[in-house]
C-alpha cells in the first residue's frame, strides 16, 4: 500500500513531514481509514462537522442543486438557495443583523467584513477611519488582512513585510491574565483596555474592533466575563467604532446558542460566520450586516468593493440551507447546549493529569491547556512540541483533536481543542475521555524517555 506523504504523492500536503491515513468513509462522529482503523473525530475536522459525517440529507441537497445548475455569477443572478438561506440565517441572528453576503472561507469573510467596515466609513465621509484594533492572542484567518488582524506570530513571521499595521490589546484570557480573572477592576478582563487604546490611537482613525466572543484555538475556548462585551459595545458606540464579531469557529450553535454573542446581551455591527453553517459539506462563509451599514453603500457608490468568483454560489448555499434547516428541525443547537454540559463535566477530571493546567470551555467547545508547572502556569518549552506530540499520540489512539501553540507569550504555549459534532452521545464522550487519557499517558512516557521534561 503506497504511503500518502510528501514527496511520494502528487498532493502538496499541509504538513510535509507527515504520513496521512487515507479516510474512506465517515459514520456520524467517526472516520474510518483504508486499513479499517476508526477515529473518533473529537474536533469536527477543524470545528466544522457539527452535523457529523455522511449526513444523507445534506448530500441529497447538494446533488439536487447540482442537477439543476451548478454555478451562477453573483453579479448577474440570484437563486432560491441563497434567498432561502439568507432568510433562515437572518431569523437566528441577534439585533438588526439581517443582510448576508456569502463567500467560501472564514479568512475571506473576515477580509470582507473588515473591508466593509472601511468602505462604510469612506461612504459616510470619514476616510481617516482605517485602523483596526484586535485582541492578542487572536486568530482571524490567513489572507493578508485577516492575518494582519491575527496575533499568531509563527504564521505572521514569514509575511510581516506584507501585513498592515493593526493595533492590539490583550485578550480577556483569565488563565493567563496577571489578575487570573479575579480582579473586578482589571482593565483587560473588563474591556476598559479598549478605551485606553482608542485614546492612544485616536478614535477618529479607528474603523473597527474585531474579536471572537469566545476564544477560538488561540486562547483555547477561554470565555470573558459576562459583561465584557456590553462594555465593548458601549465603548465602540461612544467612539464611533464598528464592532466585528468573528463567530466563524464559535457560532452556528457551537457554544450552546445560535451565536455566542447572544449570551452577552450585546449586538455587534458586523458578524462573521463560517465552518458549521454548512456542516463542512461545502466551503461556505458569510458576513452579516444591518441595513444601516449596507444603506451607506447603497446610497453612495452602490456596490460593495469586494468580489469573489465563488461568492453567492448556488450549490454551496443549497448545502448551507440544508444544514441550517437540519439544525433547526432536529433542535441540535439546543442539544449542543445540553450535551455541552456533559462534555464540560466529564472533561473536568482531565485537570488531574500531568501537565494539564486548565480545562475550560462552553457548549461543545473545550480547550485543554498544557503547562510545565501547574502552580506558576509556566508554559512548556516550545522546543518540546508537547501539543504536537500529544495530537500525534491521540491520533494513534484513534482520537482527533486540534493543537495550538504560542498563546502563552507569542512563542511558547501548548493546548489542544475539542469540538465534537452536535450528535455526539454520552457514551462517545466517555470514549473521548478514555482515549484522551491514554494519549496523555503515552505522551508523558515519550517525553520522559527523551529527558526533556522537568518534574511536574
N, C-alpha and C positions, 0 to 999 in steps of 0.2 A: 504494500500500500504506500503510495507516494506521500511524502511529507508536505504539508501545506505550510510552507515557510519561505522566507526570502533567503537566497535568490532562486530557489528551486521552482517556484511558481512565477507566473507572469503578473500576479497581483502585486501592486505596490501597497503593502500592508501598513497599518498604523504603527505597529511595533515590529521593527526589522530584525530583532534578535529572538523572536518568539515563534514557537511551533503551534499552529492553531488546530484545535479539534474541528472537524467538519460536521456541522449540525445537519441532520437530515429531516427532523420533524420537531414540532412543538406540541405540547399537550397541557393546556392550562398554564400552571406555574412552572412547568418542566420543559427542558430541552433535551433532546436525545441525539448523540453523535453517531457517526457511521460505525463505530465499534459497539454501539448499544449502551454506552455509558449515559446515565441520566444525571442532569444537573438541575438543582432547584434554583430557579432564576430569582434570587432574592433582591434584585435591584431593577427588574423590568428592562434588562439590557443596559439602558442609560436613563433610568427614571421614566421610561416611555410606555412599556407594555402593561398599562393599567387594567386592560381587559383580559390579559392572559394571551397565550399563543394559540393560533389556529382557530379563531372565532369564526364560525361559518357565516354569521350574519354580515360581518364586515367584508369577508371575502366575496360574498354574493353581491353586495352593494358595489364593490369595485368592478366586478365582472359585468354587471348590468350596465353601469355607466360607460364602461369601455366599449360595450357593444353598440351604444347609441352614438357617442362621439367621444374622442379622447382629449382633444386639445382645442381651445379657443383662445384668441388673444383677448386679454382683459381690456385692451384699448378699443375694441370694436364691438364686443358682445357681452351679454350677461347670460345666465343659465339658471335652471331650477336648483341644482345642488348648492350653488353659492348663496342664492337668495334664502333658501330654507335654512342653511347652516348659520348664516348671519342672524336670522331671526331666532333660532334655537339658542345660540350663544348669548345674544342680547338679553334674552329672558333670564339668564343666570347672573348677569353682570351687576355689580353694585352701582348705585347712584345713577348718573346720567350717561354712563358709557354705553353707547348703543350703535356705533358705526364701526365696522370691522373691515380691515384691509388684510387680505390673505396672501401669505408668502410660503416659503418652503422650510427654512431652518430657523432655529432660535436666534442665531447670530444675525441673519438677515432682518428678523423682526426687531431686534434691539437697534440695529443700524437704522432701520426705517423710523422707529419711534424717536430716536434722538434727532434725526433729520427733520421729522415732523415738528418737533419742539422748536428747532432752529427756524424752519420756514414760517411757523406760526408767528414768531416774534418779528421776523422780517416783514411779513404781510401786515402786521399790526403797526409798522413804522418804528420798530425798536431794534434796528440791526446790530446795535452794540451788544445785545444779549446773545452770547455764543458759548460761554464757558459751561462745562459740565462738572457737577460735583458728584462723586461716587464714594462708596464705602471701601475700606481696606481692613481685612481681606474681602474680596468680592470676585465674582466671575460673571461675565455677561456675554461671552462669545469670542469667536476667533477672527471675524472680519475686522478690518483695521480700526474702525471707530468703536466697535464693540470691545475689541481687545484693548483699546486705549482706556475704556471705562473700567476694564478689569484690573485687578491687582494680583495677578498671578505671574510672579516675576520669572519663573522658569519658562513661561511662554513668551513673555514680553522681551526677554533678553535678546533674542535674535532679530527683533524688528523695531527696536527702540527708536531708531532714526526715522522710521516711517510713521510713528504714532503721534497723535495730537496730545497736547498737554491737558490733563484732567486733574482737577483739584480733589484731594482725598481727605476724608475724615474717618476716624476709627469706627469700625462696625460695632454694633451692640452685641458683644460676644462675652457674656458673663464669665465663662470658664477662664478666659484669658484677659479679662479686664483687670486693671490694677485693683479695683474695688471688689472684684469677684462677684459682682452683681448685688452687693449688699448695701451700697451707699445710696440712699434715696436721692441725694443731690448730685450724683455723678453726672457730669455733662455728657459723657459718652453714652451711658445707659439711658438717660432721659431724652437724648436727642438735642440738647442745648448746644452741643458742639457744632451743629449746622449753623446756628445763629452766629457763632464766633467766626466760622468760615466765611459766611456771607459778608460780615463786617470787614474781614481781611481782603477778600477778593473784590468786593463791591457788588452788591446785588444787581446794580444796573448792567453788569456784564454777564450775569448768570442766566442761562436759558433753562436748565433742567437739573434736577437732582434725581438720581436713579438708585434703586435699592430693591433687593429681594425681601418680601415680607417675612419670610422665614429663611434662614440661611440655607443655601444650597451646599454643594460639596466643599466650597471654600471655607465655610465655618461649621460644617458637619451638623446641619439641622439645628443650629443654635437659634433660639427664639427670643426676641427682645421683650421688654416689659410691655404689659397690656396697653399702657398709654403712650408708648414710644411714637407710634405713627400718628396719633392725634396731635402730638406736639410737632412732629414733622409737617403735618398738614397745615397747622396754624402758622408755622414759620414760613412755609412756601407761599401761603396766601398773602401774608403781610408784606412779603418782599417781591411779589410777582415772579415767582419761580415755578415752573411746571414740575410736578412730581410724577415720575415714571416708575410704576411698579413692575418689576420683572418677575412674572409668575410662570415663566417657561417651565421651570422644574417643579415648583411648589403648588402650581394651580391645577385646574381641571379635577378637583376633588382630592388631591394627594394628601392634604393636611386635614381632611375631615369636613371641609366646606368647599363649595364650588371654587371659591377664590380665597386664598389665605388672608387677603386684606379684610374680608368680611369680619374676621374675629377681632379686629381692632376698632371697628366703627368709623373708619376713615376711608375716603374715596380718593383714589389717585386721579390725576388729569389724563393720564395715558396708561393703559395696561397692556403688557406684552405676554402672549401665551404661545405655547407650542407643545412639544413632546406628547403629553397624554390626550390632547384634543382629537388625535386620530388613533390613539391606542398603539401607535407605532406601525400601522399598516401602510401608511404612506408618509412622505415628508410633508408636514403641514405646520404652519405657524400663523400668527395673526397679531395685528396691532388693533387695539380697541380704543376709540376716542369718542368724545362727546360732540354734539353738533356745534357747541360754542367754539371749539377748536377748528373743526372742519369748515365751519362757516367763514372763518377768517380767510381761508384759502379759496372757498367757493366764491366769495365776494371780492377777492383780489385777483391773483393770477389765474385762478380757475382750475389748477391742476397740481397735484402733489408731485414734487420733483423727485420721485423715487420709482424706478421701473425695474421689473424683473420679468424675464421671459416666462417663468412658470408661476407668476402670481395669479391668483384667482382661477387656479387650474380645476377643471370640471371633475376629473377622476379623484384628485386629492380631496376636493370639497365633498364629493359623494361619500368617500371613506370617512371623513370627519363628521358628516351628517349622521351616518350610520352609527359611529362610535358615540356621539353625544346623545343620540336617541336611545342607544343601548344603556348608557349610564343612567339616563333618566328612567327608562322603563323598568330596569332591574334594581333601581334605588341603590346603585353602587357607591355613590358619594356618601349616602347615609351608612352603608355597610362599611365603608372605609373608616368612618368615624368610630364605629363600634369595634371593628377588628383592630383599629389603631390602638385602642385602649389595651387590648390583649397583647398586641405586639410590644408596646412600651413596657407593660407589666412583666412580660416573660423575658424581655431583653435586659431588664434592670439587674438581675443577678450576674450578668457578664462583668459588671463592675468589680467583682471579686477576683477576676482572672489576673494573672501577672500582666503588667504593662498597660492595663486598661485604666485610663484616668477618668473618663467620663462617658456615660451613656445617656443620650438625650434625644428628643425629637417631638414630633406632633403628628397625629394621624399615622398613616402608613409610611412615614418618613423618619428615619433614625440615623444618628451618627454615633460611632464608637471611636473615641479619641485615644490614641496610644501615647504613653509618656515614659520617660526614663525613671522619673521619681514621682510617685503619686502625691506625696506631701507638698513638694515645691512646684509640681506640674511642669518640671523641666522637660522639654521635648527630647526625644531620642535623637542621636546624631544623624544627620541626613545620609551620611555615608553608609549607615546600616540598612537603609532602604526597607524599613520594617513594614510599612504599608504594602509595598510591592511584594515582599516575601510572604506576608500573610495572605494577600489576594491569590498568589500562586498556590499556596497551601490549601486555601479554601476551594479553589477550582479542582485541585486534586481530590478533595473530599466530596466533590460534586455540588459545590455551593458557589454561586456567582455573586460577588459583591463589587463595590466600586471604591477604589482607593483615591485619596487626595493627599497632597503633601504641600509643605511650605506655609501653612496657615499660622504657625506659631510666631514666626518673625520674618516671613518672606522667603526664607530658605528652609528652615527646619520645621518639623511638624508632620505627624503621621495620623491619618484616620481612615476609616472605611465607612461607606454609606450603605444603608439597607432601605429598599423601597419596593416591596413586592407587589405583584398585581393585586387589585382590589378583591379578587376572587379567592385569595389565599384562605385556607382553612386553619382552625386551631391546631390540628394535627401537623399541618405543614409548618406552622410557626414553631412548634416543638422540634420538628426535624431541623429547621433552620438553626435553632439554638444549639442543638446537638452537634451539627456539622461545624458550626462556628467554633464551638468549644474544642472539637477535635483538631480543627485547623490551627487554633491558637496553641494547643499543646505541641503540635508539630513545628510551628514557627519558633516557639521558645526553645525547643530542643535544638533546632538548626542554628539558632543564634548563639546558644550556649556553646555548641560544638565549634563555632567559628571563633570563640574567645573575643567576641566584640561587645558583649553585653555586660554592663555593670550590674551590681546587685539591685534587686527590686526594692 
